[in-house]
Amino acid sequence: MENIPGAVGVTRAAKENDMLGVDWWVEMSSTRHLAVDAKVRETDWAAQHPEEDDLALETWSVVESKKIGWTRDQSKRCDYILWLWKDSGRFCLIPFPMLCKIFTGKMYEWKSKYKTSTQLTPNSTGGYHSECVFVPRKELWREIYRVYGGERGLA
């Protein structure tokens, strides 16, 4: 909350909001609410492997049916994505619309360049797989700056 200017309160979102990409509502002093999707991890891998300081960005939510991952799902009602590593307290807060645009355009390039991983989510019919690519934070921020940093048109 202290990193969002004008934030006056935080409330856990209702379970129904989760499918919309909302885990927390941040109440602003203007009475407007920001939607935050939290990606909480117990262990901060980068604390022991600083050269692998990356973010897990979901390419496919359901690989088998080619359901797009949350990272490029423009229908999400989400303003920010917050990664939090509980053991170190480190976090990364990124505006979701910027992340969504950048990742949609760079997904295949980044998949060929960085480590990808699939995960099985078991269910009553056997389960489904999701897939993510691990993109270095600095690479993501560099690309956000390249697109949104006002550099176009400068000689």
Backbone as CSV, one residue per row, in Angstrom:
resi,resn,N_x,N_y,N_z,CA_x,CA_y,CA_z,C_x,C_y,C_z
1,MET,0.828,-1.194,0.000,0.000,0.000,0.000,0.876,1.262,0.000
2,GLU,2.004,1.208,0.703,2.856,2.390,0.799,3.499,2.754,-0.541
3,ASN,3.475,1.859,-1.515,4.077,2.130,-2.814,3.079,2.588,-3.866
4,ILE,1.833,2.767,-3.456,0.811,3.287,-4.367,0.328,4.615,-3.789
5,PRO,0.757,5.727,-4.376,0.377,7.039,-3.851,-1.142,7.205,-3.792
6,GLY,-1.632,7.662,-2.661,-3.067,7.883,-2.479,-3.822,6.683,-1.952
7,ALA,-3.132,5.569,-1.723,-3.794,4.378,-1.186,-4.126,4.611,0.287
8,VAL,-5.366,4.280,0.658,-5.789,4.461,2.051,-6.240,3.162,2.710
9,GLY,-6.391,2.095,1.933,-6.804,0.819,2.501,-6.663,-0.314,1.511
10,VAL,-6.578,-1.521,2.051,-6.474,-2.724,1.229,-7.464,-3.746,1.760
11,THR,-8.202,-4.371,0.838,-9.196,-5.373,1.201,-9.027,-6.591,0.309
12,ARG,-9.083,-7.771,0.903,-9.022,-9.009,0.111,-10.264,-9.064,-0.780
13,ALA,-10.068,-9.399,-2.040,-11.175,-9.481,-2.991,-12.001,-10.742,-2.728
14,ALA,-13.252,-10.693,-3.110,-14.129,-11.854,-2.994,-13.640,-12.951,-3.939
15,LYS,-13.927,-14.188,-3.596,-13.481,-15.342,-4.387,-13.912,-15.225,-5.856
16,GLU,-15.077,-14.662,-6.116,-15.581,-14.504,-7.484,-14.686,-13.582,-8.316
17,ASN,-13.976,-12.686,-7.662,-13.097,-11.753,-8.371,-11.802,-12.399,-8.858
18,ASP,-11.455,-13.555,-8.281,-10.195,-14.195,-8.624,-10.107,-14.531,-10.110
19,MET,-11.185,-15.001,-10.707,-11.174,-15.338,-12.131,-11.018,-14.086,-12.997
20,LEU,-11.286,-12.928,-12.435,-11.103,-11.662,-13.144,-9.686,-11.113,-12.955
21,GLY,-8.886,-11.816,-12.161,-7.513,-11.379,-11.926,-7.380,-10.424,-10.767
22,VAL,-8.276,-10.509,-9.798,-8.235,-9.587,-8.657,-8.134,-10.383,-7.356
23,ASP,-7.029,-10.191,-6.644,-6.856,-10.785,-5.318,-7.084,-9.761,-4.214
24,TRP,-6.745,-8.498,-4.514,-6.855,-7.422,-3.520,-7.424,-6.175,-4.176
25,TRP,-8.215,-5.440,-3.413,-8.696,-4.117,-3.833,-7.948,-3.082,-3.008
26,VAL,-7.355,-2.119,-3.678,-6.669,-1.025,-2.995,-7.571,0.193,-3.103
27,GLU,-8.038,0.665,-1.954,-8.901,1.849,-1.932,-8.031,3.100,-1.988
28,MET,-8.386,3.965,-2.909,-7.635,5.202,-3.092,-8.344,6.346,-2.363
29,SER,-7.624,7.407,-2.079,-8.223,8.563,-1.395,-9.331,9.190,-2.242
30,SER,-9.320,8.936,-3.524,-10.362,9.453,-4.420,-11.616,8.574,-4.403
31,THR,-11.636,7.544,-3.566,-12.681,6.519,-3.446,-12.663,5.511,-4.587
32,ARG,-11.820,5.709,-5.563,-11.622,4.729,-6.627,-10.884,3.525,-6.038
33,HIS,-11.071,2.356,-6.635,-10.379,1.155,-6.186,-9.514,0.601,-7.306
34,LEU,-8.291,0.223,-6.965,-7.391,-0.435,-7.909,-7.428,-1.942,-7.656
35,ALA,-7.389,-2.710,-8.730,-7.392,-4.166,-8.640,-5.959,-4.681,-8.722
36,VAL,-5.577,-5.531,-7.765,-4.226,-6.074,-7.716,-4.292,-7.599,-7.711
37,ASP,-3.524,-8.202,-8.610,-3.364,-9.653,-8.645,-2.035,-9.958,-7.981
38,ALA,-2.057,-10.759,-6.919,-0.848,-11.058,-6.153,-0.304,-12.433,-6.507
39,LYS,0.976,-12.476,-6.807,1.708,-13.712,-7.080,2.681,-13.885,-5.921
40,VAL,2.259,-14.604,-4.906,3.037,-14.744,-3.679,3.833,-16.045,-3.729
41,ARG,5.116,-15.933,-3.452,6.013,-17.089,-3.434,6.634,-17.200,-2.045
42,GLU,6.729,-18.426,-1.559,7.321,-18.663,-0.237,8.810,-18.356,-0.242
43,THR,9.505,-18.825,-1.288,10.957,-18.739,-1.339,11.409,-17.818,-2.464
44,ASP,12.326,-16.943,-2.134,12.904,-16.017,-3.104,14.121,-16.681,-3.743
45,TRP,13.906,-17.312,-4.876,14.966,-18.026,-5.591,16.146,-17.098,-5.882
46,ALA,15.850,-15.870,-6.247,16.901,-14.917,-6.621,17.810,-14.548,-5.448
47,ALA,17.352,-14.731,-4.224,18.203,-14.430,-3.073,19.446,-15.325,-3.074
48,GLN,19.301,-16.557,-3.545,20.428,-17.482,-3.626,21.043,-17.540,-5.023
49,HIS,20.290,-17.065,-6.037,20.729,-17.124,-7.437,20.457,-15.768,-8.100
50,PRO,21.189,-14.715,-7.729,20.889,-13.369,-8.237,20.918,-13.252,-9.751
51,GLU,21.666,-14.103,-10.407,21.715,-14.058,-11.869,20.432,-14.603,-12.492
52,GLU,19.557,-15.192,-11.679,18.299,-15.745,-12.169,17.105,-14.987,-11.591
53,ASP,17.253,-13.695,-11.414,16.179,-12.862,-10.863,15.150,-12.617,-11.957
54,ASP,14.119,-13.444,-11.963,13.149,-13.396,-13.044,11.724,-13.486,-12.511
55,LEU,10.794,-13.261,-13.423,9.373,-13.335,-13.107,8.742,-14.451,-13.932
56,ALA,7.883,-15.239,-13.306,7.166,-16.289,-14.020,5.967,-15.647,-14.716
57,LEU,6.010,-15.635,-16.041,4.947,-15.037,-16.853,4.219,-16.159,-17.582
58,GLU,2.916,-16.275,-17.356,2.146,-17.394,-17.886,1.822,-17.216,-19.362
59,THR,2.286,-18.158,-20.171,2.014,-18.154,-21.604,0.667,-18.795,-21.893
60,TRP,0.439,-19.962,-21.280,-0.809,-20.704,-21.466,-1.372,-21.095,-20.109
61,SER,-2.632,-20.780,-19.899,-3.319,-21.174,-18.680,-3.695,-22.652,-18.748
62,VAL,-4.145,-23.068,-19.929,-4.431,-24.480,-20.189,-3.800,-24.807,-21.542
63,VAL,-2.671,-25.494,-21.492,-1.920,-25.805,-22.714,-2.766,-26.640,-23.669
64,GLU,-3.463,-27.621,-23.131,-4.206,-28.576,-23.958,-5.254,-27.898,-24.842
65,SER,-5.896,-26.857,-24.343,-6.932,-26.172,-25.127,-6.479,-24.803,-25.637
66,LYS,-5.190,-24.501,-25.458,-4.615,-23.216,-25.885,-5.356,-22.026,-25.260
67,LYS,-5.731,-22.171,-23.983,-6.325,-21.042,-23.249,-5.186,-20.121,-22.835
68,ILE,-5.261,-18.851,-23.248,-4.151,-17.937,-22.998,-3.904,-17.737,-21.500
69,GLY,-2.644,-17.480,-21.178,-2.251,-17.262,-19.794,-2.657,-15.880,-19.303
70,TRP,-2.676,-15.728,-17.992,-3.116,-14.468,-17.381,-2.275,-13.289,-17.843
71,THR,-1.003,-13.530,-18.159,-0.099,-12.435,-18.486,-0.496,-11.707,-19.764
72,ARG,-1.229,-12.359,-20.640,-1.647,-11.701,-21.882,-3.155,-11.698,-22.081
73,ASP,-3.884,-11.902,-20.995,-5.346,-11.932,-21.047,-5.905,-10.524,-20.825
74,GLN,-6.248,-9.854,-21.903,-6.728,-8.468,-21.835,-8.097,-8.334,-21.178
75,SER,-8.793,-9.450,-20.963,-10.107,-9.376,-20.316,-9.999,-9.304,-18.794
76,LYS,-8.797,-9.465,-18.250,-8.612,-9.397,-16.795,-8.947,-8.003,-16.282
77,ARG,-9.631,-7.947,-15.143,-9.933,-6.675,-14.476,-8.815,-6.434,-13.475
78,CYS,-7.687,-6.016,-13.967,-6.502,-5.925,-13.127,-5.737,-4.656,-13.466
79,ASP,-5.339,-3.927,-12.435,-4.548,-2.715,-12.633,-3.055,-2.969,-12.414
80,TYR,-2.732,-3.795,-11.424,-1.338,-4.083,-11.087,-1.155,-5.566,-10.809
81,ILE,0.053,-6.052,-11.114,0.487,-7.376,-10.682,1.547,-7.154,-9.618
82,LEU,1.401,-7.839,-8.503,2.374,-7.743,-7.416,2.974,-9.115,-7.183
83,TRP,4.284,-9.224,-7.383,5.005,-10.427,-6.973,5.570,-10.135,-5.595
84,LEU,5.415,-11.085,-4.680,5.956,-10.942,-3.325,6.642,-12.246,-2.942
85,TRP,7.893,-12.130,-2.498,8.652,-13.273,-2.008,8.674,-13.173,-0.494
86,LYS,7.954,-14.090,0.162,7.726,-13.990,1.594,8.989,-14.075,2.440
87,ASP,9.922,-14.944,2.068,11.096,-15.122,2.926,12.025,-13.916,2.917
88,SER,12.072,-13.175,1.817,12.968,-12.011,1.746,12.212,-10.683,1.886
89,GLY,10.894,-10.707,1.661,10.115,-9.470,1.688,10.246,-8.657,0.412
90,ARG,11.004,-9.178,-0.546,11.189,-8.472,-1.811,9.892,-8.518,-2.609
91,PHE,9.674,-7.474,-3.414,8.469,-7.452,-4.241,8.756,-6.760,-5.564
92,CYS,7.832,-6.950,-6.496,7.878,-6.275,-7.789,6.439,-5.916,-8.152
93,LEU,6.180,-4.657,-8.417,4.842,-4.158,-8.734,4.861,-3.579,-10.139
94,ILE,4.035,-4.140,-11.027,4.037,-3.738,-12.428,2.608,-3.422,-12.872
95,PRO,2.403,-2.313,-13.582,1.073,-2.020,-14.133,0.679,-3.116,-15.135
96,PHE,-0.468,-3.731,-14.889,-0.872,-4.862,-15.718,-1.083,-4.521,-17.186
97,PRO,-1.736,-3.403,-17.545,-1.924,-3.142,-18.979,-0.598,-3.069,-19.738
98,MET,0.425,-2.492,-19.123,1.744,-2.425,-19.767,2.341,-3.826,-19.898
99,LEU,2.282,-4.605,-18.831,2.799,-5.966,-18.853,2.094,-6.791,-19.925
100,CYS,0.787,-6.680,-19.993,0.000,-7.455,-20.952,0.416,-7.130,-22.387
101,LYS,0.547,-5.853,-22.704,0.935,-5.456,-24.058,2.350,-5.939,-24.393
102,ILE,3.271,-5.706,-23.476,4.659,-6.098,-23.711,4.765,-7.603,-23.882
103,PHE,4.153,-8.352,-22.982,4.288,-9.803,-23.032,3.616,-10.393,-24.268
104,THR,2.484,-9.848,-24.655,1.808,-10.341,-25.856,2.722,-10.210,-27.078
105,GLY,3.442,-9.117,-27.161,4.333,-8.909,-28.288,5.644,-9.666,-28.222
106,LYS,6.104,-9.993,-27.024,7.435,-10.601,-26.862,7.400,-12.085,-26.464
107,MET,6.215,-12.643,-26.270,6.106,-13.985,-25.714,6.946,-15.017,-26.466
108,TYR,6.799,-15.106,-27.769,7.510,-16.155,-28.514,9.022,-15.923,-28.514
109,GLU,9.432,-14.674,-28.609,10.872,-14.367,-28.534,11.427,-14.780,-27.173
110,TRP,10.715,-14.410,-26.102,11.188,-14.728,-24.769,11.143,-16.233,-24.500
111,LYS,10.149,-16.936,-25.062,10.107,-18.391,-24.888,11.322,-19.054,-25.523
112,SER,11.798,-18.514,-26.633,12.962,-19.115,-27.286,14.266,-18.719,-26.583
113,LYS,14.224,-17.667,-25.785,15.431,-17.126,-25.153,15.597,-17.550,-23.691
114,TYR,14.473,-17.711,-22.972,14.516,-17.976,-21.533,13.867,-19.315,-21.187
115,LYS,14.136,-19.764,-19.991,13.617,-21.038,-19.500,12.086,-21.013,-19.456
116,THR,11.478,-22.110,-19.896,10.029,-22.284,-19.756,9.776,-23.506,-18.888
117,SER,8.587,-23.549,-18.323,8.225,-24.660,-17.457,6.731,-24.918,-17.564
118,THR,6.347,-26.187,-17.499,4.930,-26.537,-17.442,4.631,-27.119,-16.074
119,GLN,3.374,-26.961,-15.675,2.941,-27.428,-14.367,1.621,-28.151,-14.530
120,LEU,1.486,-29.316,-13.912,0.240,-30.067,-13.937,-0.641,-29.648,-12.776
121,THR,-1.881,-29.321,-13.083,-2.882,-29.068,-12.049,-3.866,-30.232,-12.093
122,PRO,-3.799,-31.118,-11.095,-4.680,-32.292,-11.122,-6.140,-31.905,-10.884
123,ASN,-7.035,-32.637,-11.516,-8.467,-32.500,-11.238,-9.123,-33.859,-11.427
124,SER,-10.448,-33.917,-11.353,-11.169,-35.194,-11.398,-11.039,-35.909,-12.745
125,THR,-10.687,-35.189,-13.794,-10.540,-35.810,-15.114,-9.072,-36.043,-15.483
126,GLY,-8.185,-35.887,-14.529,-6.773,-36.112,-14.777,-5.934,-34.865,-14.633
127,GLY,-6.463,-33.736,-15.087,-5.747,-32.487,-14.912,-5.420,-31.786,-16.210
128,TYR,-4.764,-30.654,-16.076,-4.355,-29.862,-17.229,-3.002,-29.233,-16.917
129,HIS,-2.347,-28.763,-17.954,-1.028,-28.152,-17.807,-1.103,-26.649,-18.067
130,SER,-0.362,-25.907,-17.288,-0.142,-24.489,-17.571,1.339,-24.333,-17.890
131,GLU,1.669,-23.231,-18.564,3.058,-23.014,-18.971,3.450,-21.576,-18.661
132,CYS,4.687,-21.403,-18.227,5.195,-20.051,-18.011,6.622,-19.964,-18.537
133,VAL,7.043,-18.726,-18.748,8.417,-18.443,-19.136,8.988,-17.514,-18.072
134,PHE,10.258,-17.738,-17.729,10.910,-16.970,-16.677,11.729,-15.846,-17.306
135,VAL,11.190,-14.640,-17.245,11.802,-13.473,-17.889,12.505,-12.630,-16.821
136,PRO,13.771,-12.290,-17.048,14.470,-11.428,-16.086,13.716,-10.108,-15.876
137,ARG,13.615,-9.694,-14.614,12.921,-8.440,-14.298,13.493,-7.273,-15.082
138,LYS,14.811,-7.192,-15.154,15.434,-6.062,-15.853,15.075,-6.048,-17.330
139,GLU,14.950,-7.213,-17.936,14.553,-7.297,-19.349,13.118,-6.793,-19.532
140,LEU,12.241,-7.199,-18.631,10.848,-6.740,-18.710,10.757,-5.228,-18.533
141,TRP,11.426,-4.682,-17.522,11.402,-3.238,-17.296,12.052,-2.482,-18.455
142,ARG,13.101,-3.033,-19.030,13.757,-2.412,-20.188,12.763,-2.306,-21.358
143,GLU,12.003,-3.361,-21.567,11.036,-3.368,-22.662,9.866,-2.424,-22.368
144,ILE,9.424,-2.373,-21.118,8.374,-1.418,-20.742,8.874,0.003,-21.012
145,TYR,10.105,0.293,-20.620,10.646,1.626,-20.856,10.779,1.923,-22.348
146,ARG,11.224,0.929,-23.120,11.386,1.129,-24.558,10.051,1.515,-25.202
147,VAL,8.980,0.869,-24.790,7.676,1.126,-25.398,6.984,2.349,-24.802
148,TYR,7.089,2.526,-23.490,6.326,3.578,-22.808,7.175,4.744,-22.310
149,GLY,8.484,4.714,-22.523,9.368,5.705,-21.925,9.562,6.983,-22.721
150,GLY,8.844,7.133,-23.830,8.922,8.378,-24.561,10.153,8.536,-25.426
151,GLU,10.814,7.455,-25.769,12.032,7.540,-26.561,11.770,7.664,-28.061
152,ARG,10.586,7.303,-28.513,10.290,7.338,-29.950,10.347,8.772,-30.474
153,GLY,10.886,8.927,-31.633,10.908,10.228,-32.274,12.082,11.117,-31.878
154,LEU,12.884,10.667,-30.912,14.044,11.458,-30.519,15.210,11.120,-31.440
155,ALA,15.921,12.139,-31.857,17.071,11.907,-32.751,18.305,11.576,-31.969
